[in-house]
Amino acid sequence: MKKQLILIISLFNFYIATMVAQQITGRAPSHVAVGEQFRLSYTVNTDDVSGFRAGNIPDAFEVLMGPSTSTQSSYQMVNGHTSSSSSVTYTYILSATKNGSFTIPAAHATVNGKTVHSNELHVKVSGTAQQGNSNAGGQRSQGNSQMRAAGSHISGSDLFIKVSANKSHVHEQEPILLTYKVYTLVDLTSLNGKMPDLKSFYTREVPLPQQKSFKVESLNGRPYRTVTWQQYVMFPQTTGKLEIPSITYEGMVVLQNRNVDPFEAFFNGGSGYVEVKKEITAPGITITVDPLPAHPAGFSGGVGSFSLTAQLDKKDVKANDPVTLRVIVSGTGNLKLIKQPVLNLPKDFDQYDAKITDKTKLTTNGIEGSMVYDILMVPRHQGKYEVPPVEFTYFDTQTNSYKTLRSQSFMLDVAKGDGSSSVTAYTGEEVKQLNKDIRYIKTENTPLRAVGDYFFGSVFYWVSLAVLLAVFISLFIIFRHRAIENANIGKMRGKRANKVAVRRLRVADKLLKAGKQNEFYDEVLRALWGYVGDKLDMPVTQLSRENISQRLTERGVDNETVTQFIGALDECEYARYAPGDASGNMNKVYDAAIQAIMKIEDFMKSKKVKK
């Protein structure tokens, strides 16, 4: 009777522990003030938890951080019996933004293979949080950002971005420098944001140092730390009032957690500081863009201030020899958007596409440098020719008028060709006549083929088809057989059991060599339980020493092998807390685990061979 009573109590305690482990407990203060920072936490009394999702947090609460995950484990041994417990806690840091009564819906997660929900939480928000600014003046007077206390409200005057343009009224294609400057009174660690793609502008970001250097600047009597965060050079492509939209940046601000729980801080890295997200919106601006005056003939599309040079690489050549004319357009403006200069060459010259070399760089003044055009031309007949000047017409933003730059002309003396050139000389009339023909007559030797000598329809053609068909049928049978085997999940688990166990034991071996005792025993236990679970096609949560022995015996495993495997499990759990040489205990457990798995694996293989 006494034994039955003990068994009933043990089963009742196990049932209660299981029910508690399969619960999620949510915690949050019932009352907070606007601007106050508080914790929302969910605790599960087991480590077999996955897929955690919090409920939809109301808009009245701003999520500053989370979820951060912490795990706690404890072990105890009473009268030779080992027991353990563990829990996982998910923590959010929230800040209330408006008054009212709000409900945080239940969170959910998968616990021990089942979907479990937490309790709902009710939070009332009223009043305004008090901010400790008694020391703010002293710190800010020195121009340093103040380390605010966790829960402090960061207002729009504490951290903001000013947007400025060097010009608000420009002509089409005239460059504008757009500057985004950060002003802060708090400890800002990062800021992420980017200009969206704008169809009305050709936009390039000015490279700035990655390491930001803050300076102190007084604004409205307050010493802000300031830094130029981003700069863009923008070339308007259309006219009218063009909007440059606002940009929302996501910043990270460090706050001091003065009321940190020492126990929780230990499990979360021991930090007394928290990073909170803060969205900052840089305002948009409007640029007025005037159209360019009526374009003159030959307008290059260039807007800015430019110069032009040209040079010929040689002045004496033979007919059909190439000559290169180099044209260089230099200055500041929309150099990447200008058209290639046009040459008016004599009739007997052939002109080819220019090789363009970009020697520009982006600066706060726009695009500076040079565009180099190497234009290849070939004179076809001897004689003396004048290569006319190169002209370049652009809109000068300094005088608001069109200007035409003109290079000098070049004299080219072309001697009679010696026939060694790979290019054949033709007169203009000959070229016209040739262009009427379908194609040139081939004069080289052409290989002949006997009538009916084709691959299609030959014996080799049909043999090749038969071989390909046989290969296709073989591959189809092999892959179909493999698909059928893969569909049997239990069988595949059993096949992979040994590989999974070996992989885990390799990890355990590394932990053994590193001397990490607790992690070593955990990994060995996972290898043993996982191996037998895969072999028996049973979830690990349903395994026990009794049903392992029963199932292995049903599969014909001898009692000695079963006893050795169960002994390996007991050895691992006992050695964790056994006195003596820790390294020796770990080696002993490792060897026992390997021997137990190898014996079962050898037995299974021998059984298959007999079949």
Disulfide bonds with the S-S distance in Angstrom:
none
